[in-house]
């Protein structure tokens, strides 16, 4: 068995008395006769006795049900676990019901909204409750009822939060896409839901660029056949709703009229009381739909329930992120990523949420740190790519800005190299570095750190509370100290209710077909003897050369530390179509470099890989590209590129909306086309 990196920071000795996880552990000891000396004991209890643990979460945070909720875990099955079967709850109630409209002190600020399209906005908890009440009344006038779908083509702005919470308060179902998405990508997602109401903006600014999306918004409205109402949100200079697309008749094929645009001010102009009402729903009633990146077909419409998100986010935000009243969570995200939903859930623990819309690197990469200082952020979430860029640029955020309020730097979205750990802890000596990994599928983390766990160089601290995460080999055996499939062997409340419109078949195939009764997440991970773990990339993108498997994250950790290499992407084409590697397959490394790549540069890269990894993983080709394609959360599009090079059409391998920059895929499509032509010529000559 191997161990993860050296301990860079041990847990605080007084964590039991100074942190929220400590308070939770103390109450659990009293309620259940436990002795909890550290995180390992608390974690083992949470996964060995899950019904007891989640009942304690429910009681600790005062979750309210209008009926007897019943046992926490009434039926343990995957899929099909039944949580709190008698509960009648509403997620929005827990964010808003106790908010006092008269309390508008700075510590009660719910939303800090920074935008490059309009002036900054601050909204208190009480004011937010009033806005949600008016929006709720407006949606009811539009005919929205329990179970209907309301969708938003919206940036991360207060109106998006208000619309989401108003929808949730009605027991209706929310889904959102960022306005960077084109119409086709949005319709691929929203079209699966048959929404009742669309709420959208007709444009925005990204840095200094003016982005007009009126044509896209009009096309989306026209492409949703069951739409009964469309609401336009004026946003800066984009204050007018779009015109109907050319050639679209005013009536649908069934004779019904297409809806006219309603202005957001009309929707929210309500004489109703300032406090919203709440429709109480069962624990697993749909709250929102998140969409997978869709790299292997149509985006999966992942349905999350009121209860699962409520108890999971209460646990995560308070116990892992140590958030509570008066704290602030800053995390740059669009409304298309699950981190936006997690950001809004900061309000569950009475912490404020910092919303950012625009280019996070303009006017310069210091923007996010300046906003953290201005809003007195407590937890700052950042992508590993952003942290590594700050390191490469020689930035000293805490030296340049007053970041004394920051208690945690959280990183997720892709692996953080060991150099990133050292840089964060050097620049933020008083803050906890919390690296995690999870996903859209569970809308939370599966592995991460927290105040009661050590920070190890290059490693994630371990599984989250309530998450029995392990690494398994192909035979379904648990492995320690070596890479395996990331699995979860006992149910979690925030596992999806299902996929929208699915009879359960697609959902089971996505997560439970490989290991029946066990959740297979799709990541390649190593758990070590000391409890730490390392995520090495997606398991369907691992590099298996001659029986030796290597995670792509390990590859990037070597290549991207080389002077002059700015970014990289590696794919392994197994023998077969697009392969031709004589048993080893074909390993191709794509690099973004500061100066044109020559033979000496290629030799330097291959020598570094040979020395640091293995001779088997020396790339067969090193190809220079202008950019590495990434999705909208910053993850490299390894699998779509691999599928394109294997001969799959681009529209199938990387459907519209997957890539943050569609042009970044062009060189790979051209390479695939050229190689297919060469193969065709070879077959013809033969």
N, C-alpha and C positions, 0 to 999 in steps of 0.2 A: 504494500500500500504506500502511495506517495502522499505527501502533504502539499498544501498550497503555499503561496508565498509567505514570507516573513510577516509577522504582525507589525503593522505600522502604527496602530493605535489600539490599545485595549479599551474595553468598556469602562465607563466611569464607575468608580467604586460605589458611588452613592446613587446608582441608577434606580434602585428600589424606592428611593424617597424623593427624587428630583424629576422623574420622567413619568409620562402617562402610561407607558407600558409597566413601569414599576408600580403605580397605583393599581393597575389592573391585576398584576401578579399578586399583590398583597390581598386584594379582595377575593381573588380566586383561592388563595391559601385558606382564608377564613371560611369561605363558603363550602369548600370541598375537602378540607383537611389535608391540604397539600403542603409540601416543603419545596419551595422554588428558590434555589440559590443562584441560578443563572438562566440564560436563554435556553440551553439544552433541555432543562427540566420542563420549562414552560412549553416548549415546542412539542416534546414527547407527549405531554398531557393533551395538547390540542389535537394531535393526530391519533393518539391511542383511544381517546374518549371524545370523539367529535361532537356527539350530541350534548355532552356536558359543557364542552368548550363554547359552542355556539349559543347555548342557552345563557352562559355567563356573559358573552358579548351582548346579547339581547338585553339582559338585566342591567349590565354595567352602563350602557348608553341610553337606557330608558326608552327603548323602542315601544311604541304604543300601538295596540291593536284594539279594535272595537269589539272583538270576540276573543275567547280563549284560544291562544295560538296553538295549543297542543304541544307535543314533544318537539324538540328542535329537529331531530332527524328521525322521522317516523318510519322511513324505509330506506335502507342503504343499498343502492344499486347504481350502476353506471352502464348506460344512461338510465334515468328514471328515478333518481333519488327524490324523496319527498321531504321537504323542509317545512316546519311550522305549518302543518296542514290545515289548522283551523284559523289561521291569522287573516285578518282583514285590515289592510294598512294602505298608506299612500306615501310614496317617496317624497313628494313635494311638501307634505305636511311637516316632515321632520326638518326641512330646511327653513320653513317660513312661519310656522304657527306661533312660535314664541317671540317673533320679531316685533318690537315695539316701534310704531311709526314716530313716536315722540323722541326716540333716542337716535340722535344723528351725530354723536361724537365721532371723532376720527377712528377710535378703536372699534366702533361698530360699523365701519365701512365694509360692505359686502363685496362690491366690485370696483376695481381700479381699471379703467379701460383706456389703454394707449392706442392711438391710431395715427396712421400717416395720411388718412383721408379726411379727418375732422379733428376738432379739439378733444383734449382728454376729458373723461367723464368719471366722476365718483358717485356711487350710489350706496346709501346706507341700507341696512337690513330692513328697516321699516318701510322705506321708500320702495325697495324691491318688492316687498309683499303687496303694496298698493298697486304697483305696475302689473304684477302677476294677476291680481284680482281683476283689473280692467281688461287685460288680455284674455283672461278666462271667459269673462262675460262676452267679449267680442267673438271668441271662437264658438261659444254656444249660439250666438245669433247667426253664425254662419252654418249652424247645423251640426257641429262636431259633438259626438257623443262617445261614450265608453267604447273602446275598441277601434275607433276610427284612427286613420293615420294622418298625421300632420308632418310635412317635410319642409326643411329649410335649406335654401341655397344662399348661405349666409357666412360672412366672416366671423371671427371671434369678437363679437361686440355684445353689449348688454341686451340688445333686442333678441339675440339668439338665446341667451339665458332665459329671458322673460318668456319667450315663445315656448321653449322646452318645458319650463316649470308649469306654465299655464296648461300645456297639453297634458303633462303628467297629472296635474290636479284633477283633470276630467276623467282620468283613466283611459285616455287616448294614447296613441303610440307615436313616438317622435323618431325622426331620422334626419340627418343633415349631411350636406356635402359643402365643401368650401367652393367659393366662386372661381377658384383657379381651374376647376374641372370644366371640360367642354361638355356640350349638351349631350353627346352620345354617352359619355361616361356616366353622367348623372342619370340619364334615362335607363341605362343598364342597371342602375341601383334602385332608383325610386320606382321605376316601372314594375318591379316585382311586388311592390307594396300596395298598388292601387290607392294612392292617397286621396283624401278628401280636400285638403287645403295645402297650397304651396305658399311659402313666405320667402321672399328673396330680395336681393339688391341687384341693381342694374350696372354696377361698376364699383371700382375701388382704386386706390393708389398703392403702388408697391414701390417704396422708395420715392423716386421722382417720376416714375412711370405712371401714366394715366391708362387704366385698363377698363375699357368699355365692354360690359357683358350683357348689354341690353338684348342683342340678337340671341345669345345663349339662353337668357332667361325666358324670352318669348318662345323659343323653340322647346324649352322644357315644359312650359305651360301647355303648349299646343300638343306635346307628345304624351301627355298623361290623360288618357281618355275618360277616366272617372272623376276628374277634378271638378269640384263644385265651387271652389272659391280660390282666388289668387290675391295675395297681399303683397304690396310693394313697400319696402322699407327705404325711405329717402336716406342717402348716405353721402354726406358732403355735397359735392357738386352733382352727384348722380341722384337728382331729386325727382325724376319723372319716370313713370312706369314705361315699359317697352311697348312698341307697336306690335301688332300681330305679324307673324312672318309672312312674306309674300306668298300668295297662292293658297293660304290656309283659309277655308270658308268660315264664316261666323258661326255656322251650326255644324254639329258633328253628324256622323253618318246615321245615327239613330234619331236625328231631328232635334236633339237637345242643344241649347245655346251654350257656346263657350263662355266661361265667366269673365266679366269685366274686372279690371284691377281695382282693388280696394286699397286705400292708403293706410299705412300703419297707424297714423293719427286717428283715422276713422275706427279702426279695429279697437283701439284702446280708449276711445272717448266714451266712457261708460259712467252713468250716474249710479252704478251699483256701489255697495259698501266697499270700504277700503280693504277689508280682509277677504281673501278668497275662501271659497268652500272647497271641500275635498271629497272626491269619490273614493271610498275605500274599496279595495280590490284584493283578491287572493294573493298570497305570497309570490306565486309564480306568474302573475298577470304581466303581460308584456309592458315594459317601460320604454325601451328604445331599441332600435335596430342598428347594429354596427355592420359595416361591410368589410369583408376581407379584401386584400389587394387584388384578388381575381387573377393571379398569375397562372392558374391552371384551369381556366374557363370563366364562366360568369361569376361575378363577385358573390360570395356566400352572404346571404342576409341573416346575420347572427342575432337572435332575439335574446335580450336580457330582461330579467324580471324585476319588479319593484323591490321585492324582499331580498333577493340575492345581491343586488347592487347596494341596497341600503346597509345590510349588515357587513358586507365585505368592505365597503368604503369607510364605514365607521371604524372597523378594525384596522384597516390599512393606514388611514390618514392619522388616526390618533396614536396607534401603537408602533407603527414603523416610522412614520414621518414626524411624530410627536407634535402634531398640530392641535391647537385648541383656541378658545376665545381670544381675540385680539391678534392672533398670528396671521401671516399672509403667505400664500402659496403663489409663486411666479413660475410659470412653465410655458415657454413659447410653443404653441400648438395651433393647428387649424381645427375647424369643426369636423373634419373628416377623420380625425385620429381619436382613438379611445382616451388619449390623455386629455382631450377637451372635456369629456364626460367626467374624468377623474378630477380635473381642475374645478369644475362646478361643484363637485361633491365636497370641496373644502368647506362649503357653507354648512354642511351637515354638522361639523364640529365648531361652528361659529367662527371659523377663520375666513379671512377675505381672499378673494381670487383676483389675480392680476391678469387681465386679458390684453393680448398684444396682437394687433393686426397691421401687417405691412412686412417690409423686408427687415428681418432681424439683424442684418449686417450693415444697414444703412441708417445714418450716414457713415457709420463705422462699426466694427465688431464690439465696441464698448457699449452699444445701446442697451443690451440686456442688463449689464452691470449697473449702468446709470439708472435704469428703471428699478432695479432691486434696491438701490440706495434711496431713490425718491419715495418708494412705497414702503420702505422699511420691511422688506420681504424677510420671512423667517426661513422658508425652504425655497431654494432656487433649483429648478429642474433644468437640465441642459443635456443636449445630445453629446455623446462622446466625441463626435466630429467637431463640435463647436469648442469643447474643452481643449482638444488637441490643436485646433487652430490657434486658440489663445496662447497655448504653450509655444507653438512654432513661431508666433509673432513676437514672443518675448514680453507678453503683457503681464501686468501686475494689478489685477482688478481691485484687490483689497487695499493696495497702496494708493491707487488713483481715486477711489471712491470710499465713502463711509459705508462699509458693509458689516458693521458691528452687529447688526440685527440678525445676520444669517447664521442659523444653527446647523443647517444641513445643506450640502450640495448633492442633489440626486441626479444620477445619470442612468439613462435607459435608451433603448432603441437599437443599440448595437454594442458589441464588446468594447470596453475601455482598456487600452494597453497598460502594462505596468508603469510606463513612463507618465501616463496620465494620472495615476494614483499619486505618484510622488509629487507631481506638479501641483495638484489640488491641495494636498496636505501641506506643502511648502508655502503656498500662497494664502491658504486659509487655515492657519494653525489652530484656531478655536472652533472650527466647524467639523461636523461629521460628514465624511464622504460615504454616501449610500448608493451603491451601484446595484441595479436590479435588472431583471428580465421577466417578462410575462407576455401579455399580448391582448389583442382585440378579442380573442376567443373567450377569455375569462374577465376581461376589462379590469385587470389588476396585475400585480406581480405574482410570480410563482416562487422566485428566489430573489432575495435582496437583503439589505442590512437593516440596522436600526440602533437605537441608543444602548441596547443591552448586548450588542454583538461587537466583536473585534473587527477592525479593518485590516485585511490582509492584502499585501501587494499583488495586484493583478488578479484578484479573486473576488467573487461575490461571497458575502458572509455565509449564506446558506438558505434553506427553504423558509418561506414565510410561515407565520403561525396558521395552523389549520390546513396546511398544504403538505401532504405526504408525497414529496417529490423524490424521485430516484432516477438512476441511470440503469437501463436494461440493455442486455445484448440481444441479438437476433432470436435467441431461443427463449426469451422472456425471463432471463435470470438477472438478478440484481448484480451490478458490478461496482466496485469501488477502486478508485485510483486509475481508471481507464475510461476512455470515451464510450458513451452509449446513448441510446435514445432517452430523451427526457420524458418521463411518464409521471402520472399522478395516480396513486393506487387506491385512494379513498375519495369520496365525492366532496366537492366544495359548493357552497350555496350559489356562487356566481358563475358556475358552469352554465352554458346557455340553456334557456328554456327549450330551444330548438332552432331550426331554420325556418324562416317565414315561407309558408306555402308547402312545407315538406311533410310527408307522412312519417318521418323519422328515419327513413332509409338513408338519405343523404347525410344527415347528422351522424348516424352511427358509422357510416363509411368514412367520414372525415376524421373521427377521433378514436373509434373503438374497434375498427376492423382488424388492425394489425395485432393488437393484444386484446382479445375479447374481455370485456369488463374492466379494462384499464385505459385511462386517458393517455393517448400518445400525442404529445404536443407538437412534434416536428422539429425540435431543436436537438443539436448534438452537444452533449454535456458530460463533464467529468465531476463526480463528487469524490472528495478526498477524505482521508481518515480523520482529519481535524474538523470536519464539518463544512469547510469551504467548498466552493464549486466554480467551475469555469465553463461558460457557454462558448462553444467553438464554431458556431454558425448553424445554419439550417441543415438538418440531417439529409435532405434531398440535394444538398449542394456540396457534401463532403467529397474529399479527394481520395479515392480508393485506388491506389497504384500498387499492383502486385500483392494485394491483400493487406496493405498498410493504409489505414484510414487516417486522414488528417483533416481537422477542421479548418475552414477558410479563414477564421479569425486568427489562427496561429500563423498562417501564411502572410496575412496582411501585417501582422505585428513585426515581421522581419522586413518585408519589402518597403513598407511606408516609413520605416526609420532611416532608410538610406537617403543620403543627401541628394536633393534634386528630384526625388519621387514625391509627387503631391497626392496621388491617389492611385488605387489599383483595384482590379477585379480579376478573379481567377475562376476558370471553369474546367471541369474534367469531362471530356467526351469519351464515354466508354466505347469499347469496340462494337462496331455495328454502324448504323447510319450516322454519318458525320464523325465517326471515330477513326478507325484504321490505324490503331496503335500497336498492332502485333501482340495483343495480350495485356498491354499496359494502358491502353487507351491513349488519348491525346490530351495533354495538359497545356492550356493556353493562358498566359498571363497578359493582361491588358494594363498598361500603365499610363498615367498622366504625369508628364515630366516638365520641368521648367525650361530645359533646353532640348533641342531635337535629339532623339535617341540614336546613338551610333553603335557599332559593334563593341566598342570598349564598354559602353554603358550596359549593353545586354550581358556582356561577360561579367561585369561587376554584380549585376542582379543575380545571375545564376550561381555565381560563386557564393554569394551570401546565403541563398536558399540551401545550397548543398551543405554548407558549414553549419547552419543553424537548425535545419530540419532533417532532410535525408537526401541521399542521391536519387532515390526513387521519385522525389517530388521536385526535381529540377524541371522547369517548364520546357516543353518541346519548342515553344515559340514565345517570344516576348514582343508584343505588338503595342505600338504607341497609338493612343486615342485622345481626342480633345477633351473628353469628359467621361466620367463613370456614371452610368444611368442609375438613378435611385428612385425609390418611391417617395411619397409625400411625407413620410416620417423619417426619411434619411437612410433607410436600409438599401443596401446595394441589390440591384435586380439580377442576382446570380442565376436563378432558375429561369427567368424569361430569356436571358441571353443564351443560356445553355440550350433551351428549347429551340430558339431561332437557329442556332448553329447546327442543331440536329435535323433541321429541315422543316420545322413547323412554321406556318405563316405568322407574320408579325402580329396580325390582329388576334390570332389565337394564343400566341405565346405571351404577348404583352397587350391585353385589351386596352382601349382608350381609357384614360384616367389613372392607369397604374403608375406611369412614370411622371415624376415632377417636371421633367424637361423632356418632351417627346423627341427633340432633336438629338439628344444624347444616345438614342437607340439607332440612329441612322447608320453610323459606321458598321455596326454589328449586322444590321439587315443587309447592307451592301456586301459585307464579307460572306454572309451566308449565301447570297445570290450568286456571287462570283464562284464560290466553291461548288455550288450545285451545277452551274454552267460547265465548270471544268470536269465534274464527274460525268455529266451528260456527253461531253465531247469524248471523254475516254471510253464510254460505253459504245459510242458511235464508231470510234476508230477500231474498237475491238470487234 
